[in-house]
Amino acid sequence: MAATGSEKQGAKAYYVTTPIYYVNDAPHLGHAYTTVAGDVLTRWHRQRGEKVWYLTGTDEHGQKIMRTADANGVTPQEWCDKLVEEAWKPLWEHLDIANDDFIRTTEKRHTDRVQEFVQDLYDKGEIYKGGYEGPYCVGCEEYKLPGDLIEDEQGTKLCPVHKKPVEILKEENYFFKLSEYGPKLLEFYEKNPGFIQPESARNEVLNFVKQGLQDLSISRSTFDWGIPIPWDDKHVIYVWVDALLNYATAVGYGSNQAKFDETFPADVHLVGKDILRFHAVIWPAMLMAQGLPVPGKVAANGWLMVGGEKMSKSNLTGIKPQDLTSHFGVDAYRWYFLRAIAFGSDGSFSWEDFTARYTSELANDYGNLASRVAAMVGKYFEGALPEATAAGDAEQAVRDGLTKAVAEADRKIGEELDFQGGILAIFDFVKQVNGYITEQEPWKVAKDTSDEGRARLATILYTAAESLRAVAVLLNPIMPETSQKLWDSLGAEPVLGPLADQTVDSAATWGLLPTGATVTKGAVLFPRLEEPKKD
């Protein structure tokens, strides 16, 4: 997405990342949930006039991917290339994700820098050679602590995330002295209480680190699909060390110092709660060891639940993002998961809930408001936005409501990552404008053809249209396609410029939509839903 002209040049970019996703299968609703959240967050900051950098990508090394490729009769690289080009990138394009970069861990810009980073740690004495034996989950690409495991009815030890048997691995590895960073991490957490969000995630990490950290195995010698250890090519770098470094390599670590300085570290790492420890413990410890700045925030979203089960590759419940977008539309999809689920908490999805919210909030409250206002401006003023000359207490209440909605949405979305709270603030204002029109009854006022009657009708419709102008700006980061349709319907672009150039602050500035703007009744923003086809 092109940068807006109002960006603050020379300032550090507001840098947001998603996890880089494993490409052992196609993306599911959970991946899309995190990626849409990051897109909304970065679009919001763009509309604050800030310089922004949004990174996503794919994690393409490790035993899990090697086994998946073998099972499909292709090389790991061929498997990754196919999935990235045919599944991952097309889905992000489909969902209108405006990422600035897409990093693949098999790219040379990444692999070379990872080797340099690890070599530096080795030269500093932060890495040593040793042996290790323990329970290993291929799905997590992680050694498990015995206390973390669960058992099935037969007493078999299972990974608590994947519910599959762990493998007992014994190998000679290189280790990073993670245990030495426990006190430094605890001191950092204390000084930066907002580093890990939500609070439940912070407490989990604190308790984990307080128990004492073990040194981290940072190499594997039992397979070869990975980045070779530079001083010992019998080993490949542990996939999580490789993966975490994408946040640095993608913005110029070791290759473009100017880019690195204006972007790194990330302001927000968005992660699933099952990979929280990697980002909140291992990653900052690696950065501390290298003398690099630590990220501003690690925000863990909850799991999407369907029928009480976590949405995962092994439990897809047959739903792909495209199944929902083909029925509800892309904008409604982007809106629904952030509206229905408090970010950071687990949330349940159902077709019935999505349908009810779509009909009530999008179609009836928002879409119907846009249609009614455009139709009345067309009917009573031939599509030319009239001047408001008879404003009173009712109009002031709307203006006050808008000021409150903008401030609350900006704080909740832009600062607190409370997407649900921000969306609710905007839609509370939509409800207020609907209530204003119901109370003012412009269709009745239109029957009064006196100068006073015409002035009153003009004021009501201007107030409603100007409110919609602000709503289009506020909802643009969340629903860009329908926001653009509303912007066009209001005739705003010829007089105010592109929607993407409107700042969040300007949404609260009353009276920007000029008298005489050409208002047209465009296509319905949220059409009536068709009954889903039965197989």
C-alpha positions in Angstrom: 0.0 0.0 0.0 1.4 3.4 -0.9 2.4 5.7 2.0 0.2 8.7 2.6 1.6 12.2 2.0 1.1 13.2 5.6 3.7 10.8 7.1 6.2 12.2 9.5 9.4 12.0 7.5 12.5 11.0 9.4 10.7 9.5 12.3 11.0 5.9 13.3 8.4 3.7 11.5 5.6 2.2 13.5 6.7 -1.4 12.9 4.2 -4.3 13.3 4.8 -8.0 12.6 2.7 -11.1 12.4 4.4 -14.4 13.1 5.9 -15.9 10.0 3.7 -18.8 9.3 4.8 -22.4 8.7 4.1 -23.5 5.1 3.4 -27.1 5.8 -0.2 -26.5 4.8 -2.6 -23.8 3.5 -3.5 -20.9 5.8 -6.6 -21.2 8.0 -8.9 -18.8 9.9 -6.5 -18.5 12.8 -3.7 -17.2 10.5 -6.0 -14.8 8.8 -7.3 -13.5 12.2 -3.8 -12.4 13.3 -2.9 -11.0 9.9 -6.1 -8.9 9.6 -5.6 -7.6 13.1 -2.1 -6.4 12.1 -3.4 -4.9 8.9 -6.1 -2.9 10.8 -3.6 -1.7 13.3 -1.1 -0.5 10.7 -3.8 1.0 8.5 -5.0 2.9 11.6 -1.5 4.3 12.3 -1.1 5.2 8.6 -4.3 7.3 9.0 -2.7 8.9 12.0 -0.2 10.3 9.5 2.6 8.1 10.8 5.3 6.2 8.9 4.4 2.5 9.1 6.1 -0.8 8.3 4.0 -4.0 8.3 5.8 -7.3 7.9 4.4 -10.8 7.4 5.9 -13.9 5.8 6.6 -17.6 5.9 8.8 -19.9 8.0 10.1 -22.5 5.6 12.8 -24.5 7.5 12.6 -27.4 10.0 11.8 -31.0 10.3 8.0 -30.5 10.1 8.2 -29.0 6.6 10.8 -31.5 5.5 8.5 -34.4 6.4 5.5 -32.8 4.8 7.4 -32.3 1.6 8.6 -35.9 1.6 5.1 -37.1 2.1 4.1 -35.1 -1.0 7.0 -36.4 -3.1 8.7 -33.0 -3.6 11.7 -31.2 -2.2 11.2 -28.9 0.8 11.9 -25.9 -1.4 9.5 -27.0 -4.1 6.8 -27.5 -1.4 7.4 -24.0 0.1 7.4 -22.3 -3.3 4.1 -23.9 -4.2 2.3 -23.1 -1.0 3.6 -19.5 -0.8 2.6 -18.7 -4.4 -0.6 -20.6 -4.6 -2.0 -20.3 -1.0 -0.4 -17.8 1.3 0.2 -14.7 -0.9 -3.1 -15.0 -2.8 -5.1 -15.2 0.5 -3.4 -12.0 1.9 -4.2 -10.2 -1.4 -7.8 -11.5 -1.3 -8.2 -10.2 2.3 -6.9 -6.8 1.3 -3.8 -7.1 3.5 -1.6 -4.0 3.0 1.8 -5.5 4.1 4.9 -3.6 3.2 7.1 -6.7 2.9 6.7 -10.5 2.8 9.8 -12.3 4.2 10.6 -16.0 3.4 13.2 -17.6 5.6 14.7 -19.4 2.5 15.6 -16.1 1.0 19.4 -15.2 0.8 18.7 -11.8 2.4 17.6 -13.8 5.5 19.9 -16.9 5.5 23.1 -14.9 5.2 22.2 -12.6 8.0 21.1 -15.4 10.3 24.5 -17.1 9.9 26.2 -13.8 10.8 24.1 -13.2 13.9 24.7 -16.7 15.2 28.4 -16.5 14.4 28.6 -13.2 16.4 27.0 -14.9 19.4 29.4 -17.8 19.1 32.4 -15.5 18.9 31.2 -13.7 22.0 31.1 -16.9 24.0 27.3 -17.0 24.1 27.1 -20.4 22.4 28.8 -23.6 23.4 28.6 -27.3 22.3 26.8 -29.9 24.4 24.5 -32.9 24.3 20.8 -33.1 25.0 18.1 -35.8 25.3 14.5 -35.0 25.8 10.9 -35.2 24.5 10.5 -33.3 21.2 7.4 -32.2 19.4 8.0 -32.0 15.6 4.7 -29.9 15.3 6.0 -27.3 17.7 9.7 -27.7 16.6 10.5 -27.6 20.3 11.9 -29.7 23.1 9.2 -30.0 25.8 9.7 -29.9 29.5 8.5 -33.2 31.1 6.0 -31.2 33.2 4.4 -29.7 30.1 3.4 -33.0 28.7 0.0 -34.7 28.9 -1.0 -38.4 28.7 -3.6 -40.2 26.7 -5.6 -43.2 28.1 -2.7 -45.6 27.3 -0.2 -43.4 29.2 1.5 -42.1 26.1 3.2 -38.7 26.5 1.6 -36.1 24.3 2.3 -32.6 23.3 -0.3 -30.4 25.0 -0.7 -28.2 21.9 -0.9 -30.9 19.1 -2.2 -33.8 21.3 0.3 -36.1 19.4 3.0 -38.3 20.9 6.4 -36.7 21.4 9.6 -38.2 20.2 12.6 -38.8 22.5 15.6 -37.2 20.8 19.2 -37.5 21.7 21.7 -35.4 19.8 24.8 -33.3 20.1 23.9 -29.7 19.8 25.1 -26.1 20.2 23.5 -24.2 23.1 22.7 -20.6 23.7 23.3 -19.5 27.3 19.6 -18.6 27.8 19.8 -19.5 31.5 22.0 -16.4 32.2 19.3 -14.1 30.9 16.6 -14.9 33.4 17.4 -12.1 35.8 17.8 -9.6 33.0 14.5 -10.6 31.5 12.7 -10.3 34.9 14.2 -6.8 35.4 13.1 -5.8 31.9 9.5 -7.1 32.5 9.3 -5.2 35.7 10.5 -1.9 34.1 8.2 -2.5 31.1 4.9 -3.8 32.4 3.2 -3.4 29.0 5.7 -5.5 27.1 3.6 -8.6 27.2 -0.2 -8.4 26.6 -2.7 -9.4 27.8 -2.1 -9.6 31.5 -2.8 -13.3 31.6 0.0 -13.8 29.1 2.4 -11.6 31.1 1.7 -13.6 34.2 2.3 -16.9 32.4 5.7 -15.7 31.1 6.8 -14.3 34.5 6.0 -17.5 36.2 7.9 -19.5 33.6 11.0 -17.4 33.8 11.0 -17.3 37.6 11.2 -21.1 37.7 14.6 -20.8 36.0 15.5 -21.0 32.4 17.4 -23.8 30.7 20.0 -23.1 28.0 18.5 -23.3 24.6 19.5 -25.9 22.0 20.1 -23.8 18.9 21.1 -26.4 16.4 20.0 -29.8 15.0 22.1 -32.5 13.5 19.5 -35.2 12.8 18.2 -33.5 9.6 19.6 -31.0 7.1 16.7 -28.8 6.0 17.8 -25.6 7.6 20.5 -22.9 7.6 23.9 -24.5 8.2 25.8 -23.5 11.4 28.6 -21.4 9.8 31.5 -23.0 11.8 30.1 -26.6 11.7 28.1 -27.6 8.7 27.0 -30.9 10.3 24.5 -28.8 12.1 21.6 -26.6 11.0 20.3 -23.7 13.0 17.3 -24.4 15.2 14.2 -23.3 13.3 13.0 -20.9 16.0 16.3 -19.0 16.2 16.2 -18.8 12.4 12.5 -17.7 12.4 12.7 -15.0 15.1 15.5 -13.3 13.3 13.2 -12.5 10.3 12.0 -9.5 12.3 15.5 -8.1 12.0 16.7 -9.4 8.6 13.6 -8.2 6.8 14.3 -4.5 7.8 18.0 -4.4 6.9 19.9 -6.1 9.8 23.5 -6.5 8.5 22.6 -5.1 5.0 20.9 -1.7 5.2 21.8 0.1 8.4 19.7 3.2 7.5 16.5 1.1 7.0 17.3 -0.9 10.2 17.8 2.2 12.3 14.5 3.8 11.2 12.4 0.6 11.6 13.9 -1.8 14.3 12.8 -2.9 16.8 9.2 -3.8 16.3 6.7 -1.7 18.1 4.3 -4.7 18.2 4.8 -8.4 17.6 1.4 -10.0 17.1 1.6 -13.7 18.0 -0.7 -16.6 18.9 -0.5 -17.5 22.6 1.0 -20.9 21.8 4.2 -19.2 20.6 4.3 -16.6 23.3 7.4 -17.9 25.1 9.5 -17.8 22.0 8.7 -14.1 21.4 8.7 -12.9 25.1 11.6 -15.0 26.4 14.0 -16.3 23.7 13.7 -13.4 21.3 14.5 -10.6 23.8 17.3 -12.7 25.3 18.9 -13.1 21.8 18.7 -9.4 21.3 20.1 -8.6 24.7 23.0 -10.9 23.9 23.7 -9.1 20.7 23.3 -5.6 22.2 20.2 -4.8 20.1 17.1 -3.0 21.3 14.1 -5.1 22.5 10.6 -4.9 21.0 8.0 -2.5 22.4 5.3 -5.1 22.9 4.4 -8.7 22.4 0.6 -9.1 22.0 -0.8 -12.6 22.2 -4.2 -13.2 20.6 -6.3 -16.1 21.8 -7.4 -19.1 19.8 -10.3 -19.3 17.5 -12.6 -22.0 18.7 -15.1 -23.9 16.6 -17.3 -26.3 18.6 -15.0 -25.8 21.6 -11.9 -26.9 19.7 -8.9 -24.7 18.8 -8.8 -23.8 15.1 -5.6 -25.4 13.7 -4.3 -27.2 10.7 -5.2 -30.5 12.3 -8.7 -29.2 13.2 -9.9 -27.1 10.4 -13.5 -28.1 10.8 -13.7 -27.7 7.0 -13.8 -23.9 7.0 -11.5 -21.8 4.9 -11.4 -18.0 4.9 -12.7 -18.0 1.4 -15.8 -20.0 2.4 -16.7 -17.0 4.6 -15.7 -14.2 2.3 -17.7 -15.7 -0.6 -20.8 -15.6 1.6 -20.3 -12.4 3.7 -17.8 -10.4 1.7 -14.2 -9.6 2.5 -14.9 -6.4 4.5 -17.5 -8.1 6.7 -15.0 -10.9 7.3 -12.3 -8.4 8.3 -14.8 -6.7 10.6 -16.4 -9.7 12.2 -13.6 -11.5 14.0 -12.2 -8.2 15.5 -15.8 -7.1 16.4 -17.0 -10.5 17.9 -13.8 -11.5 19.8 -11.9 -9.5 22.4 -8.3 -9.5 21.1 -6.2 -11.5 23.5 -9.1 -13.8 24.5 -10.2 -17.1 23.0 -13.3 -16.7 20.9 -15.9 -19.0 19.3 -17.0 -18.7 15.7 -20.3 -19.7 14.3 -22.1 -19.1 11.0 -25.2 -18.1 13.1 -23.4 -15.4 15.1 -21.7 -14.0 12.0 -25.1 -13.9 10.1 -26.8 -12.2 13.0 -24.2 -9.5 13.5 -23.9 -8.9 9.7 -27.6 -8.4 9.4 -28.1 -6.3 12.6 -25.0 -4.1 12.7 -23.6 -4.0 9.1 -26.7 -4.2 6.9 -29.4 -2.6 9.2 -27.5 -0.1 11.3 -24.7 1.0 9.0 -25.6 0.2 5.4 -29.2 1.3 5.8 -28.1 4.6 7.3 -25.8 5.3 4.3 -28.6 4.4 1.8 -31.3 6.4 3.6 -29.2 9.6 3.8 -28.1 9.4 0.1 -31.6 8.7 -1.0 -33.0 11.7 0.9 -30.3 14.1 -0.3 -31.2 12.9 -3.8 -34.9 13.2 -3.3 -35.1 16.6 -1.5 -32.0 18.4 -2.8 -31.4 16.8 -6.2 -28.2 15.2 -4.9 -26.4 18.4 -3.9 -25.4 18.5 -0.2 -27.3 21.3 1.4 -26.0 23.9 3.8 -26.7 23.5 7.6 -28.0 26.8 8.8 -30.4 25.8 11.5 -28.2 23.7 13.9 -29.4 23.3 17.5 -28.9 21.1 20.5 -29.7 17.9 18.6 -26.9 18.6 16.1 -24.5 19.6 18.9 -25.2 16.2 20.5 -24.2 14.5 17.3 -21.0 16.5 17.1 -20.2 15.7 20.7 -20.8 12.0 20.0 -18.4 12.1 17.1 -15.7 13.7 19.2 -16.1 11.0 21.8 -16.2 8.2 19.3 -13.0 9.3 17.5 -11.0 9.7 20.8 -12.2 6.4 22.1 -11.6 4.5 18.9 -8.1 6.0 18.5 -7.1 5.1 22.0 -8.5 1.6 21.9 -7.3 0.6 18.4 -4.2 2.7 18.1 -2.8 2.2 21.6 -4.5 -0.6 23.5 -5.0 -3.0 20.6 -8.6 -3.3 21.8 -10.1 -3.7 18.3 -13.5 -4.8 19.6 -13.7 -1.7 21.9 -12.7 0.6 19.1 -15.2 -0.8 16.6 -18.0 -0.6 19.2 -17.2 3.1 19.8 -17.6 3.7 16.1 -20.8 1.7 15.8 -22.2 3.4 18.9 -21.9 6.6 17.0 -23.6 5.0 14.0 -26.5 4.1 16.3 -26.6 7.7 17.6 -26.9 9.1 14.1 -29.7 6.6 13.3 -31.4 7.7 16.4 -31.0 11.3 15.5 -32.7 10.8 12.1 -35.5 8.8 13.7 -36.1 11.6 16.2 -35.8 14.5 13.6 -38.1 12.7 11.1 -36.8 14.5 7.9 -39.5 12.9 5.8 -42.0 14.8 7.9 -40.0 18.0 7.9 -39.8 17.9 4.1 -43.6 18.6 4.0 -42.9 22.0 5.4 -42.0 24.1 2.3 -41.3 27.3 4.2 -37.8 28.8 4.4 -37.6 27.6 8.0 -38.7 24.1 7.0 -36.2 23.9 4.2 -33.4 25.1 6.4 -34.3 22.6 9.1 -34.4 19.7 6.5 -31.1 20.9 5.1 -29.5 20.9 8.5 -30.7 17.4 9.4 -29.4 15.9 6.1 -26.1 17.8 6.3 -25.5 16.5 9.8 -26.2 12.9 8.8 -24.0 13.1 5.7 -21.1 14.8 7.6 -21.4 12.1 10.2 -21.0 9.5 7.5 -18.0 11.2 6.2 -16.3 10.7 9.6 -17.5 7.1 9.8 -16.0 6.4 6.4 -12.6 7.6 7.7 -12.8 5.7 10.9 -13.9 2.4 9.3 -11.4 2.6 6.4 -8.7 0.7 8.3 -11.2 -2.1 9.1 -13.4 -2.2 5.9 -11.5 -0.4 3.2 -13.7 -1.5 0.2 -17.0 -0.4 1.7 -15.5 2.7 3.2 -14.4 3.8 -0.3 -17.9 3.1 -1.7 -19.3 5.4 1.0 -16.6 8.0 0.3 -17.6 8.0 -3.3 -21.3 8.1 -2.5 -20.8 11.2 -0.5 -18.9 12.9 -3.3 -16.0 13.4 -0.9 -13.0 12.5 -3.1 -13.2 15.4 -5.6 -13.3 17.9 -2.7 -11.4 16.3 0.1 -9.0 14.0 -1.7 -8.4 10.2 -1.4 -9.8 8.5 1.6 -6.4 7.0 2.6 -5.1 10.5 3.0 -7.7 11.5 5.6 -6.3 11.4 9.1 -8.0 10.0 12.2 -7.9 13.5 13.7 -9.7 15.0 10.7 -12.6 12.6 11.4 -13.5 14.6 14.5 -13.2 18.0 12.7 -16.8 19.0 12.0 -17.8 20.5 8.7 -15.2 19.2 6.3 -17.7 17.9 3.7 -18.5 21.1 1.8 -22.0 22.3 0.8 -22.7 21.4 -2.8 -20.9 18.0 -2.7 -22.6 15.6 -5.1 -24.2 12.8 -3.1 -25.3 9.7 -5.0 -27.0 6.6 -3.9 -24.5 3.9 -4.8 -24.7 0.1 -4.5 -25.9 -1.3 -1.1 -22.9 -1.5 1.2 -24.0 -4.8 2.7 -26.4 -6.7 0.6 -29.0 -9.2 2.0 -27.3 -12.5 2.6 -28.2 -15.4 0.3 -29.0 -18.7 1.9 -25.9 -20.9 1.9 -26.0 -23.6 -0.6 -26.6 -27.1 0.7 -24.4 -29.9 -0.5 
